[in-house]
Amino acid sequence: MLVRKLIADRRGAASTELGFLLAFVAIVAATGFVALGNNLTDSFSDLSDRVETASTDMPNPFGGPTVAPTEPPVGAEEPPAEPPGPGKNPPPGQSK
C-alpha cells in the first residue's frame, strides 16, 4: 500500500526533471569551457611565436646590421652618472 502511494505521488517529478536538466546543462557548459580554454591557449601560443619571429627577423630600417631586441640600439649612450650625494666620493676627475 505504501509503495503504491509513493509511485502515485507526482509532486516531486517536476523538481527531479529540472534537476536533471540543470545537471545536463552544467556538464555541457563545463565541456565547452574546457574546449574553449584549450583553443585559446593554442591561439595565444601561436600568436606569441609569430610576434617573436617577426621581431627577430625584422631588418634594420637604417641599412645597418639587424639588431636583436635584447641588444641596445647602435650609438646608444650610457645613462649619466648620478651626482654624488652627501658623504659620497665624486667620480674620478671631478672635485667636491
N, CA and C atoms as an extended XYZ file, in Angstrom:
288
Properties=species:S:1:pos:R:3:atomname:S:1:resname:S:1:resid:I:1 pbc="F F F"
N         0.810       -1.182        0.000 N   MET     1
C         0.000        0.000        0.000 CA  MET     1
C         0.870        1.268        0.000 C   MET     1
N         1.916        1.297        0.821 N   LEU     2
C         2.800        2.455        0.901 CA  LEU     2
C         3.555        2.646       -0.423 C   LEU     2
N         3.971        1.543       -1.057 N   VAL     3
C         4.698        1.622       -2.323 CA  VAL     3
C         3.796        2.201       -3.408 C   VAL     3
N         2.537        1.762       -3.464 N   ARG     4
C         1.609        2.292       -4.459 CA  ARG     4
C         1.393        3.794       -4.246 C   ARG     4
N         1.335        4.184       -2.988 N   LYS     5
C         1.132        5.601       -2.671 CA  LYS     5
C         2.324        6.432       -3.158 C   LYS     5
N         3.550        5.937       -2.932 N   LEU     6
C         4.748        6.653       -3.364 CA  LEU     6
C         4.839        6.725       -4.889 C   LEU     6
N         4.464        5.637       -5.565 N   ILE     7
C         4.507        5.616       -7.026 CA  ILE     7
C         3.470        6.575       -7.605 C   ILE     7
N         2.319        6.668       -6.990 N   ALA     8
C         1.243        7.536       -7.489 CA  ALA     8
C         1.511        9.008       -7.183 C   ALA     8
N         2.339        9.292       -6.201 N   ASP     9
C         2.613       10.685       -5.826 CA  ASP     9
C         3.522       11.331       -6.878 C   ASP     9
N         3.070       12.397       -7.556 N   ARG    10
C         3.814       13.051       -8.634 CA  ARG    10
C         4.289       14.449       -8.242 C   ARG    10
N         4.267       14.771       -6.966 N   ARG    11
C         4.600       16.131       -6.544 CA  ARG    11
C         6.061       16.494       -6.803 C   ARG    11
N         6.982       15.561       -6.705 N   GLY    12
C         8.397       15.875       -6.882 CA  GLY    12
C         8.913       15.638       -8.291 C   GLY    12
N         8.058       15.233       -9.217 N   ALA    13
C         8.503       14.896      -10.575 CA  ALA    13
C         9.080       16.111      -11.299 C   ALA    13
N         8.451       17.263      -11.182 N   ALA    14
C         8.932       18.457      -11.881 CA  ALA    14
C        10.285       18.890      -11.328 C   ALA    14
N        10.447       18.807      -10.024 N   SER    15
C        11.734       19.194       -9.420 CA  SER    15
C        12.847       18.257       -9.854 C   SER    15
N        12.554       16.976       -9.930 N   THR    16
C        13.558       15.998      -10.355 CA  THR    16
C        13.948       16.242      -11.809 C   THR    16
N        12.974       16.467      -12.662 N   GLU    17
C        13.265       16.734      -14.073 CA  GLU    17
C        14.091       18.007      -14.229 C   GLU    17
N        13.768       19.027      -13.472 N   LEU    18
C        14.533       20.268      -13.526 CA  LEU    18
C        15.969       20.039      -13.044 C   LEU    18
N        16.134       19.243      -12.018 N   GLY    19
C        17.474       18.915      -11.517 CA  GLY    19
C        18.314       18.202      -12.568 C   GLY    19
N        17.717       17.230      -13.257 N   PHE    20
C        18.439       16.521      -14.322 CA  PHE    20
C        18.790       17.474      -15.472 C   PHE    20
N        17.862       18.352      -15.823 N   LEU    21
C        18.112       19.310      -16.890 CA  LEU    21
C        19.262       20.250      -16.525 C   LEU    21
N        19.273       20.759      -15.305 N   LEU    22
C        20.348       21.650      -14.864 CA  LEU    22
C        21.697       20.918      -14.818 C   LEU    22
N        21.690       19.663      -14.397 N   ALA    23
C        22.938       18.887      -14.378 CA  ALA    23
C        23.462       18.693      -15.797 C   ALA    23
N        22.580       18.431      -16.742 N   PHE    24
C        22.990       18.257      -18.136 CA  PHE    24
C        23.572       19.559      -18.700 C   PHE    24
N        22.919       20.676      -18.425 N   VAL    25
C        23.409       21.972      -18.898 CA  VAL    25
C        24.784       22.269      -18.288 C   VAL    25
N        24.971       21.964      -17.017 N   ALA    26
C        26.256       22.201      -16.367 CA  ALA    26
C        27.364       21.363      -16.992 C   ALA    26
N        27.075       20.110      -17.324 N   ILE    27
C        28.083       19.237      -17.945 CA  ILE    27
C        28.442       19.758      -19.334 C   ILE    27
N        27.448       20.157      -20.109 N   VAL    28
C        27.713       20.689      -21.449 CA  VAL    28
C        28.526       21.990      -21.363 C   VAL    28
N        28.182       22.852      -20.424 N   ALA    29
C        28.920       24.115      -20.270 CA  ALA    29
C        30.369       23.857      -19.855 C   ALA    29
N        30.584       22.938      -18.915 N   ALA    30
C        31.948       22.637      -18.473 CA  ALA    30
C        32.773       22.074      -19.619 C   ALA    30
N        32.189       21.207      -20.413 N   THR    31
C        32.896       20.636      -21.567 CA  THR    31
C        33.251       21.745      -22.570 C   THR    31
N        32.322       22.642      -22.811 N   GLY    32
C        32.583       23.758      -23.725 CA  GLY    32
C        33.681       24.675      -23.220 C   GLY    32
N        33.697       24.953      -21.916 N   PHE    33
C        34.735       25.819      -21.351 CA  PHE    33
C        36.113       25.190      -21.478 C   PHE    33
N        36.203       23.882      -21.259 N   VAL    34
C        37.495       23.195      -21.388 CA  VAL    34
C        37.980       23.258      -22.828 C   VAL    34
N        37.094       22.987      -23.774 N   ALA    35
C        37.485       23.034      -25.184 CA  ALA    35
C        37.873       24.451      -25.600 C   ALA    35
N        37.121       25.439      -25.165 N   LEU    36
C        37.431       26.822      -25.492 CA  LEU    36
C        38.757       27.245      -24.873 C   LEU    36
N        39.004       26.830      -23.639 N   GLY    37
C        40.261       27.167      -22.972 CA  GLY    37
C        41.461       26.597      -23.700 C   GLY    37
N        41.363       25.355      -24.153 N   ASN    38
C        42.471       24.746      -24.895 CA  ASN    38
C        42.709       25.469      -26.213 C   ASN    38
N        41.645       25.841      -26.904 N   ASN    39
C        41.800       26.557      -28.166 CA  ASN    39
C        42.411       27.939      -27.945 C   ASN    39
N        42.010       28.624      -26.875 N   LEU    40
C        42.579       29.942      -26.591 CA  LEU    40
C        44.058       29.835      -26.255 C   LEU    40
N        44.425       28.815      -25.485 N   THR    41
C        45.835       28.621      -25.144 CA  THR    41
C        46.663       28.396      -26.400 C   THR    41
N        46.171       27.547      -27.297 N   ASP    42
C        46.888       27.285      -28.544 CA  ASP    42
C        46.985       28.549      -29.403 C   ASP    42
N        45.902       29.317      -29.463 N   SER    43
C        45.900       30.523      -30.287 CA  SER    43
C        46.893       31.562      -29.766 C   SER    43
N        46.907       31.791      -28.458 N   PHE    44
C        47.833       32.774      -27.899 CA  PHE    44
C        49.279       32.304      -27.991 C   PHE    44
N        49.508       31.013      -27.862 N   SER    45
C        50.865       30.479      -28.003 CA  SER    45
C        51.358       30.687      -29.435 C   SER    45
N        50.498       30.424      -30.408 N   ASP    46
C        50.855       30.627      -31.811 CA  ASP    46
C        51.119       32.107      -32.090 C   ASP    46
N        50.268       32.975      -31.563 N   LEU    47
C        50.452       34.417      -31.742 CA  LEU    47
C        51.772       34.879      -31.133 C   LEU    47
N        52.100       34.376      -29.959 N   SER    48
C        53.359       34.737      -29.304 CA  SER    48
C        54.558       34.308      -30.144 C   SER    48
N        54.499       33.095      -30.688 N   ASP    49
C        55.600       32.626      -31.537 CA  ASP    49
C        55.747       33.492      -32.788 C   ASP    49
N        54.627       33.880      -33.390 N   ARG    50
C        54.688       34.712      -34.603 CA  ARG    50
C        55.272       36.096      -34.315 C   ARG    50
N        54.874       36.688      -33.197 N   VAL    51
C        55.394       38.011      -32.846 CA  VAL    51
C        56.887       37.929      -32.561 C   VAL    51
N        57.307       36.894      -31.850 N   GLU    52
C        58.729       36.732      -31.542 CA  GLU    52
C        59.541       36.543      -32.819 C   GLU    52
N        59.044       35.732      -33.745 N   THR    53
C        59.740       35.505      -35.011 CA  THR    53
C        59.804       36.793      -35.823 C   THR    53
N        58.712       37.523      -35.875 N   ALA    54
C        58.678       38.756      -36.654 CA  ALA    54
C        59.630       39.798      -36.072 C   ALA    54
N        59.753       39.860      -34.756 N   SER    55
C        60.608       40.878      -34.160 CA  SER    55
C        62.084       40.547      -34.326 C   SER    55
N        62.454       39.268      -34.398 N   THR    56
C        63.869       38.919      -34.565 CA  THR    56
C        64.278       38.921      -36.030 C   THR    56
N        63.336       38.773      -36.952 N   ASP    57
C        63.657       38.735      -38.376 CA  ASP    57
C        63.519       40.101      -39.042 C   ASP    57
N        63.169       41.129      -38.293 N   MET    58
C        62.917       42.435      -38.871 CA  MET    58
C        64.240       43.102      -39.269 C   MET    58
N        64.354       43.563      -40.501 N   PRO    59
C        65.587       44.219      -40.921 CA  PRO    59
C        65.710       45.605      -40.300 C   PRO    59
N        66.930       46.085      -40.227 N   ASN    60
C        67.193       47.405      -39.689 CA  ASN    60
C        66.770       48.441      -40.734 C   ASN    60
N        65.861       49.376      -40.400 N   PRO    61
C        65.389       50.330      -41.399 CA  PRO    61
C        66.454       51.336      -41.817 C   PRO    61
N        67.563       51.426      -41.090 N   PHE    62
C        68.617       52.383      -41.415 CA  PHE    62
C        69.735       51.748      -42.241 C   PHE    62
N        69.564       50.500      -42.657 N   GLY    63
C        70.517       49.844      -43.531 CA  GLY    63
C        71.681       49.176      -42.825 C   GLY    63
N        71.754       49.263      -41.528 N   GLY    64
C        72.840       48.630      -40.787 CA  GLY    64
C        72.527       47.173      -40.507 C   GLY    64
N        73.335       46.557      -39.657 N   PRO    65
C        73.067       45.155      -39.325 CA  PRO    65
C        71.769       45.028      -38.528 C   PRO    65
N        71.176       43.855      -38.591 N   THR    66
C        69.947       43.608      -37.855 CA  THR    66
C        70.260       43.634      -36.370 C   THR    66
N        69.447       44.347      -35.622 N   VAL    67
C        69.656       44.472      -34.182 CA  VAL    67
C        68.631       43.601      -33.471 C   VAL    67
N        69.122       42.684      -32.653 N   ALA    68
C        68.213       41.853      -31.874 CA  ALA    68
C        67.529       42.720      -30.824 C   ALA    68
N        66.301       42.408      -30.446 N   PRO    69
C        65.585       43.250      -29.497 CA  PRO    69
C        66.242       43.310      -28.120 C   PRO    69
N        67.097       42.348      -27.793 N   THR    70
C        67.715       42.352      -26.465 CA  THR    70
C        68.974       43.216      -26.437 C   THR    70
N        69.498       43.612      -27.600 N   GLU    71
C        70.715       44.427      -27.637 CA  GLU    71
C        70.345       45.905      -27.604 C   GLU    71
N        71.193       46.741      -26.992 N   PRO    72
C        70.898       48.178      -27.031 CA  PRO    72
C        71.068       48.706      -28.443 C   PRO    72
N        70.356       49.739      -28.831 N   PRO    73
C        70.480       50.284      -30.182 CA  PRO    73
C        71.899       50.785      -30.440 C   PRO    73
N        72.286       50.753      -31.704 N   VAL    74
C        73.614       51.218      -32.086 CA  VAL    74
C        73.731       52.701      -31.763 C   VAL    74
N        74.816       53.103      -31.111 N   GLY    75
C        75.031       54.501      -30.765 CA  GLY    75
C        74.323       54.927      -29.499 C   GLY    75
N        73.769       53.984      -28.753 N   ALA    76
C        73.085       54.360      -27.515 CA  ALA    76
C        74.114       54.777      -26.480 C   ALA    76
N        73.781       55.801      -25.765 N   GLU    77
C        74.683       56.294      -24.735 CA  GLU    77
C        74.318       55.674      -23.391 C   GLU    77
N        75.319       55.596      -22.532 N   GLU    78
C        75.044       55.121      -21.187 CA  GLU    78
C        74.357       56.241      -20.424 C   GLU    78
N        73.491       55.893      -19.468 N   PRO    79
C        72.825       56.947      -18.708 CA  PRO    79
C        73.852       57.735      -17.897 C   PRO    79
N        73.616       59.028      -17.695 N   PRO    80
C        74.586       59.829      -16.947 CA  PRO    80
C        74.710       59.334      -15.513 C   PRO    80
N        75.916       59.495      -14.956 N   ALA    81
C        76.148       59.079      -13.583 CA  ALA    81
C        75.395       60.004      -12.645 C   ALA    81
N        74.928       59.441      -11.544 N   GLU    82
C        74.218       60.246      -10.561 CA  GLU    82
C        75.215       61.162       -9.860 C   GLU    82
N        74.807       62.387       -9.557 N   PRO    83
C        75.724       63.267       -8.822 CA  PRO    83
C        75.944       62.713       -7.417 C   PRO    83
N        77.133       62.907       -6.893 N   PRO    84
C        77.400       62.362       -5.570 CA  PRO    84
C        76.548       63.057       -4.520 C   PRO    84
N        76.052       62.281       -3.601 N   GLY    85
C        75.260       62.823       -2.505 CA  GLY    85
C        76.138       63.124       -1.310 C   GLY    85
N        75.548       63.538       -0.226 N   PRO    86
C        76.348       63.828        0.969 CA  PRO    86
C        77.057       62.571        1.459 C   PRO    86
N        78.321       62.707        1.719 N   GLY    87
C        79.115       61.592        2.239 CA  GLY    87
C        79.604       60.640        1.175 C   GLY    87
N        79.330       60.924       -0.116 N   LYS    88
C        79.794       60.045       -1.194 CA  LYS    88
C        80.961       60.711       -1.897 C   LYS    88
N        81.852       59.909       -2.378 N   ASN    89
C        83.003       60.429       -3.120 CA  ASN    89
C        82.590       60.725       -4.553 C   ASN    89
N        83.031       61.834       -5.117 N   PRO    90
C        82.713       62.138       -6.518 CA  PRO    90
C        83.477       61.195       -7.439 C   PRO    90
N        83.007       61.028       -8.665 N   PRO    91
C        83.742       60.194       -9.628 CA  PRO    91
C        85.121       60.757       -9.867 C   PRO    91
N        86.067       59.908      -10.307 N   PRO    92
C        87.431       60.399      -10.558 CA  PRO    92
C        87.415       61.525      -11.594 C   PRO    92
N        88.249       62.538      -11.360 N   GLY    93
C        88.358       63.664      -12.266 CA  GLY    93
C        87.438       64.813      -11.903 C   GLY    93
N        86.553       64.645      -10.915 N   GLN    94
C        85.671       65.745      -10.505 CA  GLN    94
C        86.030       66.117       -9.071 C   GLN    94
N        85.949       67.378       -8.776 N   SER    95
C        86.247       67.823       -7.419 CA  SER    95
C        84.977       68.041       -6.654 C   SER    95
N        85.136       68.128       -5.340 N   LYS    96
C        83.971       68.336       -4.479 CA  LYS    96
C        83.485       69.752       -4.541 C   LYS    96
